[in-house]
Amino acid sequence: MAARSDGPAEPVDDDRWARIVEQLGEVDSAADSTPRRPLDFPVAPGVDSPWTGDAASGHDAVDGPRSWDGSAQYADAEAAVDEAEGFVPPDPGPVLGGDPLLTMAWLAAGGMPVLLLALVVFWRDVPPVLIQAACGVFVLGVAVLLWRMPAGRRGDDDDADSDTGAVV
């Protein structure tokens, strides 16, 4: 078997490296000498060029549909559409819902674990009766939520496809 070397297969030639760097320098200087527009593309016959600036000065300006700031026009157009449609959003419903039992059940199911955690962290010698009461309230809250859960899908029962997805 041939001996294995951990070094490079052939030694690095400094002259060769210098020639490569010199050639790359020539490429960079050639690219810098010719001014280019950001979008240098051929223009079809019969179509005016979008470039109005001078390529030699380096100031290229584009006249077209995107060369203006239309934020004021957008706001005016949206206001006109809103006036024409006359859409008034409905009043939002109550924040906590209309059913106080359901609200208390959510507070018990979500608040009791947080209360138990706070009691364990901040009050080391909590009376066991308080911990048992908090656990009981949590179990009651979860039981009420499960009891109030709908048994089936909402919608018309006579049509099987009435509530199968989003309403468009």
N, C-alpha and C positions, 0 to 999 in steps of 0.2 A: 504494500500500500504506500501511496505517496504521503509525504509529511504535510500536515495541515498548518498553514500560517494564519495568525490572527490579524495580520496587517492587510492593507489594500493589495489587490491583485497586481497592479502595476504602479510604479512610483509616480507621484504627482510631478508633472513637468511645469516649472514656473514659466518657461517661455510660452508653452501652449496656453496656459491660463491667461497670460498677459494678452495674447492675441484674441482670445475670446472676449475679454473685457474691452479691448479696443474696438472690436466689431460691434459690440453692444452700444458703446458710446456713439458710434457713427449712426446707428439706428435711432437713438434717442434724439440726436441733433437734427436728423432729417425729419423726424416727426414734428419737432418744434418749429421748423422753418416754414411749413405750409399752414396757413390759418384754415381751420375747419369750422363749419357751423355745427351747432349741436345736433341737428338732423340734416345730414347731407344726403339728399335723395334726388333722383331725376324727376323733373316735372313733365307730366304728360302733355302732348301737343294740344293746343287749344285751351289750356288751363293756365291762368296767371300764377306766377310764382308767389308763394306766401311770404317770401323774404323781401323786406323793404329796406333793410339796412345795408351798409357797405361792408363787404367781406374784409376789405383791407383794414378798416378801422376797428373791426372786432365788435361793433355794435350792431347786432342783428335784432330786428324787431319783427314780430309776426302780426299781420293784420288778419284777423279771423274771428270766428265766433267765441273764442276763449281769450281774447286779448283785452277784455274789459272786466271791471268789477261790477257785478250786477246785484249786489246784496240789497240795494234800495229797491230795485225792480222786483226782486224776489219777494220782499216783504209786501210791496204794493199788490203783486199778483195774488199772494196768499190771502190778503185782506179782502180782495175782490171776490175770490172764490168762496171765502167764508160767508160773505154777505149774500152771495147768490144762492148758496145751499141752505142757509138758515138753520144749520144743525145746532141744537142745544143739547148738551149731554145731560143724562138723567141725574137726579140727586143721588148721592151715594147713600148706601144703607147705614144702619147703626154700626158703630165701631165694634162693640162687644157682642153684637147679635141681639136678637129679640128674646131669646130664651135664657133666663137667669140660671136655671138648673144646669144647662149645658156650659155656660160660662164658668160657674163654680166647679163643675167637674173638670174642665180644662185647667183651671187654676190649681185644683187639688192634685191632678195627675202630673202637672209640670212643676208646681211650686214645692211640693213636699220633698222630692229628692234634693232640691236646692237648699231647702230649710234644714234637712238632715245633715247635709254636707257642711253647712255653715255651723250648725250646732256642734258637730264633731270637731271641727277645726278650732272654733273660738271658745267653746265651753266644754272643757274636758270631762267634768263630772256632771253630765246631764242626768237628771232623774230618769230611770228606765220607763216610767209611766209616760213621760213626754215623747220618748222615742217610739213607744208602742202606739200612742195616739196618732203621731205623724204617719206611721206605717199604715194604721187603720184608715186614716183619711185618704192616703194614696190609693189603697186598694178600693175604697168606695168610689173615688173619682174615676179610676179605670173601669170599674164595674158599670157605673152610669154611662160612660162613653161607649162601652160595648153594648149596653142595653139600648141606647138611643141610635145605634148604627142602623142604617137602612138595611132591610132584609133582601131587597132586590134592586134592579135597575129602575131608574126613574124614566117615565115616558109612557107612551101608549102601549097597552098590553095587546091590542088587537093587531098591530103591525109588528112583525118580527124585526124588520130593518129600520124601525123608527129612531132608535138612538144608538147607532153603530159608529158614530164619529162626529167630526166637527160640522157645525152648521155654517154654510157659506152664504 
